[in-house]
Amino acid sequence: MPFNLPNLLTWLRIILIPLFVGIFYFEKSWVSVP
């Protein structure tokens, strides 16, 4: 599979969005714990 720019952006989005969502939820849970 060739790594052209739109393909790379798609894979980057697939990987980074769940990563940011996970970090956001972890920070939220850390803040709620005193």
mmCIF entry with sequence, helices, sheets and N, C-alpha, C, O atoms, coordinates in Angstrom:
data_MODEL
# 
_entry.id   MODEL 
# 
_entity.id                         1 
_entity.type                       polymer 
_entity.pdbx_number_of_molecules   1 
# 
_entity_poly.entity_id                      1 
_entity_poly.type                           'polypeptide(L)' 
_entity_poly.nstd_linkage                   no 
_entity_poly.nstd_monomer                   no 
_entity_poly.pdbx_seq_one_letter_code       MPFNLPNLLTWLRIILIPLFVGIFYFEKSWVSVP 
_entity_poly.pdbx_seq_one_letter_code_can   MPFNLPNLLTWLRIILIPLFVGIFYFEKSWVSVP 
_entity_poly.pdbx_strand_id                 A 
# 
loop_
_entity_poly_seq.entity_id 
_entity_poly_seq.num 
_entity_poly_seq.mon_id 
_entity_poly_seq.hetero 
1 1  MET n 
1 2  PRO n 
1 3  PHE n 
1 4  ASN n 
1 5  LEU n 
1 6  PRO n 
1 7  ASN n 
1 8  LEU n 
1 9  LEU n 
1 10 THR n 
1 11 TRP n 
1 12 LEU n 
1 13 ARG n 
1 14 ILE n 
1 15 ILE n 
1 16 LEU n 
1 17 ILE n 
1 18 PRO n 
1 19 LEU n 
1 20 PHE n 
1 21 VAL n 
1 22 GLY n 
1 23 ILE n 
1 24 PHE n 
1 25 TYR n 
1 26 PHE n 
1 27 GLU n 
1 28 LYS n 
1 29 SER n 
1 30 TRP n 
1 31 VAL n 
1 32 SER n 
1 33 VAL n 
1 34 PRO n 
# 
_struct_asym.id          A 
_struct_asym.entity_id   1 
# 
_struct_conf.conf_type_id            HELX_P 
_struct_conf.id                      HELX_P1 
_struct_conf.pdbx_PDB_helix_id       AA1 
_struct_conf.beg_label_comp_id       LEU 
_struct_conf.beg_label_asym_id       A 
_struct_conf.beg_label_seq_id        5 
_struct_conf.pdbx_beg_PDB_ins_code   ? 
_struct_conf.end_label_comp_id       SER 
_struct_conf.end_label_asym_id       A 
_struct_conf.end_label_seq_id        32 
_struct_conf.pdbx_end_PDB_ins_code   ? 
_struct_conf.beg_auth_comp_id        LEU 
_struct_conf.beg_auth_asym_id        A 
_struct_conf.beg_auth_seq_id         5 
_struct_conf.end_auth_comp_id        SER 
_struct_conf.end_auth_asym_id        A 
_struct_conf.end_auth_seq_id         32 
_struct_conf.pdbx_PDB_helix_class    1 
_struct_conf.details                 ? 
_struct_conf.pdbx_PDB_helix_length   28 
# 
_struct_conf_type.id          HELX_P 
_struct_conf_type.criteria    ? 
_struct_conf_type.reference   ? 
# 
loop_
_atom_site.group_PDB 
_atom_site.id 
_atom_site.type_symbol 
_atom_site.label_atom_id 
_atom_site.label_alt_id 
_atom_site.label_comp_id 
_atom_site.label_asym_id 
_atom_site.label_entity_id 
_atom_site.label_seq_id 
_atom_site.pdbx_PDB_ins_code 
_atom_site.Cartn_x 
_atom_site.Cartn_y 
_atom_site.Cartn_z 
_atom_site.occupancy 
_atom_site.B_iso_or_equiv 
_atom_site.pdbx_formal_charge 
_atom_site.auth_seq_id 
_atom_site.auth_comp_id 
_atom_site.auth_asym_id 
_atom_site.auth_atom_id 
_atom_site.pdbx_PDB_model_num 
ATOM 1   N N  . MET A 1 1  ? 0.844   -1.192 0.000  1.00 0.00 ? 1  MET A N  1 
ATOM 2   C CA . MET A 1 1  ? 0.000   0.000  0.000  1.00 0.00 ? 1  MET A CA 1 
ATOM 3   C C  . MET A 1 1  ? 0.880   1.243  0.000  1.00 0.00 ? 1  MET A C  1 
ATOM 4   O O  . MET A 1 1  ? 1.719   1.404  0.886  1.00 0.00 ? 1  MET A O  1 
ATOM 5   N N  . PRO A 1 2  ? 0.704   2.108  -0.963 1.00 0.00 ? 2  PRO A N  1 
ATOM 6   C CA . PRO A 1 2  ? 1.563   3.303  -1.080 1.00 0.00 ? 2  PRO A CA 1 
ATOM 7   C C  . PRO A 1 2  ? 1.199   4.350  -0.030 1.00 0.00 ? 2  PRO A C  1 
ATOM 8   O O  . PRO A 1 2  ? 0.026   4.571  0.272  1.00 0.00 ? 2  PRO A O  1 
ATOM 9   N N  . PHE A 1 3  ? 2.229   4.986  0.516  1.00 0.00 ? 3  PHE A N  1 
ATOM 10  C CA . PHE A 1 3  ? 2.000   6.010  1.529  1.00 0.00 ? 3  PHE A CA 1 
ATOM 11  C C  . PHE A 1 3  ? 1.972   7.391  0.881  1.00 0.00 ? 3  PHE A C  1 
ATOM 12  O O  . PHE A 1 3  ? 2.967   8.115  0.875  1.00 0.00 ? 3  PHE A O  1 
ATOM 13  N N  . ASN A 1 4  ? 0.801   7.737  0.335  1.00 0.00 ? 4  ASN A N  1 
ATOM 14  C CA . ASN A 1 4  ? 0.639   9.102  -0.153 1.00 0.00 ? 4  ASN A CA 1 
ATOM 15  C C  . ASN A 1 4  ? 0.039   9.949  0.962  1.00 0.00 ? 4  ASN A C  1 
ATOM 16  O O  . ASN A 1 4  ? -0.326  9.425  2.014  1.00 0.00 ? 4  ASN A O  1 
ATOM 17  N N  . LEU A 1 5  ? -0.061  11.239 0.737  1.00 0.00 ? 5  LEU A N  1 
ATOM 18  C CA . LEU A 1 5  ? -0.453  12.153 1.814  1.00 0.00 ? 5  LEU A CA 1 
ATOM 19  C C  . LEU A 1 5  ? -1.869  11.916 2.356  1.00 0.00 ? 5  LEU A C  1 
ATOM 20  O O  . LEU A 1 5  ? -2.024  11.853 3.576  1.00 0.00 ? 5  LEU A O  1 
ATOM 21  N N  . PRO A 1 6  ? -2.904  11.782 1.526  1.00 0.00 ? 6  PRO A N  1 
ATOM 22  C CA . PRO A 1 6  ? -4.246  11.559 2.094  1.00 0.00 ? 6  PRO A CA 1 
ATOM 23  C C  . PRO A 1 6  ? -4.326  10.254 2.884  1.00 0.00 ? 6  PRO A C  1 
ATOM 24  O O  . PRO A 1 6  ? -4.994  10.190 3.915  1.00 0.00 ? 6  PRO A O  1 
ATOM 25  N N  . ASN A 1 7  ? -3.637  9.203  2.395  1.00 0.00 ? 7  ASN A N  1 
ATOM 26  C CA . ASN A 1 7  ? -3.637  7.928  3.099  1.00 0.00 ? 7  ASN A CA 1 
ATOM 27  C C  . ASN A 1 7  ? -2.962  8.074  4.451  1.00 0.00 ? 7  ASN A C  1 
ATOM 28  O O  . ASN A 1 7  ? -3.442  7.541  5.451  1.00 0.00 ? 7  ASN A O  1 
ATOM 29  N N  . LEU A 1 8  ? -1.846  8.799  4.483  1.00 0.00 ? 8  LEU A N  1 
ATOM 30  C CA . LEU A 1 8  ? -1.114  9.014  5.732  1.00 0.00 ? 8  LEU A CA 1 
ATOM 31  C C  . LEU A 1 8  ? -1.953  9.819  6.719  1.00 0.00 ? 8  LEU A C  1 
ATOM 32  O O  . LEU A 1 8  ? -1.974  9.512  7.911  1.00 0.00 ? 8  LEU A O  1 
ATOM 33  N N  . LEU A 1 9  ? -2.641  10.843 6.231  1.00 0.00 ? 9  LEU A N  1 
ATOM 34  C CA . LEU A 1 9  ? -3.495  11.652 7.111  1.00 0.00 ? 9  LEU A CA 1 
ATOM 35  C C  . LEU A 1 9  ? -4.647  10.829 7.668  1.00 0.00 ? 9  LEU A C  1 
ATOM 36  O O  . LEU A 1 9  ? -5.043  11.001 8.821  1.00 0.00 ? 9  LEU A O  1 
ATOM 37  N N  . THR A 1 10 ? -5.183  9.930  6.841  1.00 0.00 ? 10 THR A N  1 
ATOM 38  C CA . THR A 1 10 ? -6.283  9.081  7.309  1.00 0.00 ? 10 THR A CA 1 
ATOM 39  C C  . THR A 1 10 ? -5.815  8.169  8.426  1.00 0.00 ? 10 THR A C  1 
ATOM 40  O O  . THR A 1 10 ? -6.484  8.055  9.453  1.00 0.00 ? 10 THR A O  1 
ATOM 41  N N  . TRP A 1 11 ? -4.661  7.508  8.237  1.00 0.00 ? 11 TRP A N  1 
ATOM 42  C CA . TRP A 1 11 ? -4.136  6.624  9.288  1.00 0.00 ? 11 TRP A CA 1 
ATOM 43  C C  . TRP A 1 11 ? -3.785  7.414  10.532 1.00 0.00 ? 11 TRP A C  1 
ATOM 44  O O  . TRP A 1 11 ? -4.015  6.951  11.649 1.00 0.00 ? 11 TRP A O  1 
ATOM 45  N N  . LEU A 1 12 ? -3.223  8.614  10.349 1.00 0.00 ? 12 LEU A N  1 
ATOM 46  C CA . LEU A 1 12 ? -2.856  9.458  11.485 1.00 0.00 ? 12 LEU A CA 1 
ATOM 47  C C  . LEU A 1 12 ? -4.102  9.827  12.286 1.00 0.00 ? 12 LEU A C  1 
ATOM 48  O O  . LEU A 1 12 ? -4.092  9.827  13.517 1.00 0.00 ? 12 LEU A O  1 
ATOM 49  N N  . ARG A 1 13 ? -5.184  10.143 11.552 1.00 0.00 ? 13 ARG A N  1 
ATOM 50  C CA . ARG A 1 13 ? -6.433  10.497 12.218 1.00 0.00 ? 13 ARG A CA 1 
ATOM 51  C C  . ARG A 1 13 ? -7.005  9.292  12.967 1.00 0.00 ? 13 ARG A C  1 
ATOM 52  O O  . ARG A 1 13 ? -7.473  9.428  14.097 1.00 0.00 ? 13 ARG A O  1 
ATOM 53  N N  . ILE A 1 14 ? -6.967  8.116  12.342 1.00 0.00 ? 14 ILE A N  1 
ATOM 54  C CA . ILE A 1 14 ? -7.497  6.899  12.978 1.00 0.00 ? 14 ILE A CA 1 
ATOM 55  C C  . ILE A 1 14 ? -6.737  6.594  14.262 1.00 0.00 ? 14 ILE A C  1 
ATOM 56  O O  . ILE A 1 14 ? -7.323  6.123  15.237 1.00 0.00 ? 14 ILE A O  1 
ATOM 57  N N  . ILE A 1 15 ? -5.430  6.863  14.265 1.00 0.00 ? 15 ILE A N  1 
ATOM 58  C CA . ILE A 1 15 ? -4.616  6.568  15.451 1.00 0.00 ? 15 ILE A CA 1 
ATOM 59  C C  . ILE A 1 15 ? -4.732  7.683  16.491 1.00 0.00 ? 15 ILE A C  1 
ATOM 60  O O  . ILE A 1 15 ? -4.862  7.400  17.682 1.00 0.00 ? 15 ILE A O  1 
ATOM 61  N N  . LEU A 1 16 ? -4.688  8.941  16.059 1.00 0.00 ? 16 LEU A N  1 
ATOM 62  C CA . LEU A 1 16 ? -4.590  10.050 17.008 1.00 0.00 ? 16 LEU A CA 1 
ATOM 63  C C  . LEU A 1 16 ? -5.903  10.397 17.692 1.00 0.00 ? 16 LEU A C  1 
ATOM 64  O O  . LEU A 1 16 ? -5.897  10.787 18.860 1.00 0.00 ? 16 LEU A O  1 
ATOM 65  N N  . ILE A 1 17 ? -7.031  10.267 16.995 1.00 0.00 ? 17 ILE A N  1 
ATOM 66  C CA . ILE A 1 17 ? -8.303  10.649 17.621 1.00 0.00 ? 17 ILE A CA 1 
ATOM 67  C C  . ILE A 1 17 ? -8.619  9.791  18.843 1.00 0.00 ? 17 ILE A C  1 
ATOM 68  O O  . ILE A 1 17 ? -8.932  10.358 19.889 1.00 0.00 ? 17 ILE A O  1 
ATOM 69  N N  . PRO A 1 18 ? -8.555  8.448  18.776 1.00 0.00 ? 18 PRO A N  1 
ATOM 70  C CA . PRO A 1 18 ? -8.786  7.662  20.002 1.00 0.00 ? 18 PRO A CA 1 
ATOM 71  C C  . PRO A 1 18 ? -7.742  7.949  21.072 1.00 0.00 ? 18 PRO A C  1 
ATOM 72  O O  . PRO A 1 18 ? -8.042  7.892  22.265 1.00 0.00 ? 18 PRO A O  1 
ATOM 73  N N  . LEU A 1 19 ? -6.503  8.261  20.649 1.00 0.00 ? 19 LEU A N  1 
ATOM 74  C CA . LEU A 1 19 ? -5.450  8.574  21.610 1.00 0.00 ? 19 LEU A CA 1 
ATOM 75  C C  . LEU A 1 19 ? -5.798  9.847  22.382 1.00 0.00 ? 19 LEU A C  1 
ATOM 76  O O  . LEU A 1 19 ? -5.682  9.880  23.607 1.00 0.00 ? 19 LEU A O  1 
ATOM 77  N N  . PHE A 1 20 ? -6.228  10.904 21.665 1.00 0.00 ? 20 PHE A N  1 
ATOM 78  C CA . PHE A 1 20 ? -6.597  12.147 22.336 1.00 0.00 ? 20 PHE A CA 1 
ATOM 79  C C  . PHE A 1 20 ? -7.838  11.969 23.197 1.00 0.00 ? 20 PHE A C  1 
ATOM 80  O O  . PHE A 1 20 ? -7.929  12.547 24.280 1.00 0.00 ? 20 PHE A O  1 
ATOM 81  N N  . VAL A 1 21 ? -8.795  11.171 22.726 1.00 0.00 ? 21 VAL A N  1 
ATOM 82  C CA . VAL A 1 21 ? -10.000 10.911 23.523 1.00 0.00 ? 21 VAL A CA 1 
ATOM 83  C C  . VAL A 1 21 ? -9.625  10.178 24.802 1.00 0.00 ? 21 VAL A C  1 
ATOM 84  O O  . VAL A 1 21 ? -10.139 10.496 25.874 1.00 0.00 ? 21 VAL A O  1 
ATOM 85  N N  . GLY A 1 22 ? -8.729  9.198  24.695 1.00 0.00 ? 22 GLY A N  1 
ATOM 86  C CA . GLY A 1 22 ? -8.284  8.455  25.875 1.00 0.00 ? 22 GLY A CA 1 
ATOM 87  C C  . GLY A 1 22 ? -7.551  9.354  26.855 1.00 0.00 ? 22 GLY A C  1 
ATOM 88  O O  . GLY A 1 22 ? -7.774  9.263  28.063 1.00 0.00 ? 22 GLY A O  1 
ATOM 89  N N  . ILE A 1 23 ? -6.674  10.224 26.350 1.00 0.00 ? 23 ILE A N  1 
ATOM 90  C CA . ILE A 1 23 ? -5.946  11.153 27.221 1.00 0.00 ? 23 ILE A CA 1 
ATOM 91  C C  . ILE A 1 23 ? -6.927  12.109 27.903 1.00 0.00 ? 23 ILE A C  1 
ATOM 92  O O  . ILE A 1 23 ? -6.786  12.413 29.087 1.00 0.00 ? 23 ILE A O  1 
ATOM 93  N N  . PHE A 1 24 ? -7.925  12.581 27.140 1.00 0.00 ? 24 PHE A N  1 
ATOM 94  C CA . PHE A 1 24 ? -8.916  13.496 27.699 1.00 0.00 ? 24 PHE A CA 1 
ATOM 95  C C  . PHE A 1 24 ? -9.691  12.828 28.835 1.00 0.00 ? 24 PHE A C  1 
ATOM 96  O O  . PHE A 1 24 ? -9.904  13.437 29.883 1.00 0.00 ? 24 PHE A O  1 
ATOM 97  N N  . TYR A 1 25 ? -10.114 11.576 28.629 1.00 0.00 ? 25 TYR A N  1 
ATOM 98  C CA . TYR A 1 25 ? -10.867 10.875 29.676 1.00 0.00 ? 25 TYR A CA 1 
ATOM 99  C C  . TYR A 1 25 ? -9.989  10.560 30.875 1.00 0.00 ? 25 TYR A C  1 
ATOM 100 O O  . TYR A 1 25 ? -10.450 10.630 32.014 1.00 0.00 ? 25 TYR A O  1 
ATOM 101 N N  . PHE A 1 26 ? -8.706  10.207 30.631 1.00 0.00 ? 26 PHE A N  1 
ATOM 102 C CA . PHE A 1 26 ? -7.808  9.922  31.754 1.00 0.00 ? 26 PHE A CA 1 
ATOM 103 C C  . PHE A 1 26 ? -7.577  11.175 32.591 1.00 0.00 ? 26 PHE A C  1 
ATOM 104 O O  . PHE A 1 26 ? -7.583  11.105 33.820 1.00 0.00 ? 26 PHE A O  1 
ATOM 105 N N  . GLU A 1 27 ? -7.374  12.323 31.942 1.00 0.00 ? 27 GLU A N  1 
ATOM 106 C CA . GLU A 1 27 ? -7.176  13.570 32.688 1.00 0.00 ? 27 GLU A CA 1 
ATOM 107 C C  . GLU A 1 27 ? -8.436  13.926 33.469 1.00 0.00 ? 27 GLU A C  1 
ATOM 108 O O  . GLU A 1 27 ? -8.352  14.422 34.592 1.00 0.00 ? 27 GLU A O  1 
ATOM 109 N N  . LYS A 1 28 ? -9.594  13.675 32.881 1.00 0.00 ? 28 LYS A N  1 
ATOM 110 C CA . LYS A 1 28 ? -10.853 13.972 33.551 1.00 0.00 ? 28 LYS A CA 1 
ATOM 111 C C  . LYS A 1 28 ? -10.997 13.103 34.806 1.00 0.00 ? 28 LYS A C  1 
ATOM 112 O O  . LYS A 1 28 ? -11.432 13.586 35.851 1.00 0.00 ? 28 LYS A O  1 
ATOM 113 N N  . SER A 1 29 ? -10.631 11.826 34.698 1.00 0.00 ? 29 SER A N  1 
ATOM 114 C CA . SER A 1 29 ? -10.746 10.931 35.854 1.00 0.00 ? 29 SER A CA 1 
ATOM 115 C C  . SER A 1 29 ? -9.700  11.288 36.909 1.00 0.00 ? 29 SER A C  1 
ATOM 116 O O  . SER A 1 29 ? -9.960  11.161 38.105 1.00 0.00 ? 29 SER A O  1 
ATOM 117 N N  . TRP A 1 30 ? -8.503  11.739 36.467 1.00 0.00 ? 30 TRP A N  1 
ATOM 118 C CA . TRP A 1 30 ? -7.474  12.135 37.429 1.00 0.00 ? 30 TRP A CA 1 
ATOM 119 C C  . TRP A 1 30 ? -7.909  13.384 38.204 1.00 0.00 ? 30 TRP A C  1 
ATOM 120 O O  . TRP A 1 30 ? -7.657  13.497 39.403 1.00 0.00 ? 30 TRP A O  1 
ATOM 121 N N  . VAL A 1 31 ? -8.564  14.318 37.504 1.00 0.00 ? 31 VAL A N  1 
ATOM 122 C CA . VAL A 1 31 ? -9.013  15.551 38.160 1.00 0.00 ? 31 VAL A CA 1 
ATOM 123 C C  . VAL A 1 31 ? -10.116 15.245 39.168 1.00 0.00 ? 31 VAL A C  1 
ATOM 124 O O  . VAL A 1 31 ? -10.176 15.879 40.222 1.00 0.00 ? 31 VAL A O  1 
ATOM 125 N N  . SER A 1 32 ? -10.988 14.287 38.867 1.00 0.00 ? 32 SER A N  1 
ATOM 126 C CA . SER A 1 32 ? -12.106 13.988 39.767 1.00 0.00 ? 32 SER A CA 1 
ATOM 127 C C  . SER A 1 32 ? -11.633 13.275 41.030 1.00 0.00 ? 32 SER A C  1 
ATOM 128 O O  . SER A 1 32 ? -12.319 13.309 42.052 1.00 0.00 ? 32 SER A O  1 
ATOM 129 N N  . VAL A 1 33 ? -10.460 12.626 40.970 1.00 0.00 ? 33 VAL A N  1 
ATOM 130 C CA . VAL A 1 33 ? -9.923  11.947 42.160 1.00 0.00 ? 33 VAL A CA 1 
ATOM 131 C C  . VAL A 1 33 ? -9.073  12.935 42.952 1.00 0.00 ? 33 VAL A C  1 
ATOM 132 O O  . VAL A 1 33 ? -8.124  13.487 42.397 1.00 0.00 ? 33 VAL A O  1 
ATOM 133 N N  . PRO A 1 34 ? -9.376  13.180 44.233 1.00 0.00 ? 34 PRO A N  1 
ATOM 134 C CA . PRO A 1 34 ? -8.621  14.154 45.025 1.00 0.00 ? 34 PRO A CA 1 
ATOM 135 C C  . PRO A 1 34 ? -7.226  13.631 45.392 1.00 0.00 ? 34 PRO A C  1 
ATOM 136 O O  . PRO A 1 34 ? -6.461  14.327 46.058 1.00 0.00 ? 34 PRO A O  1 
# 
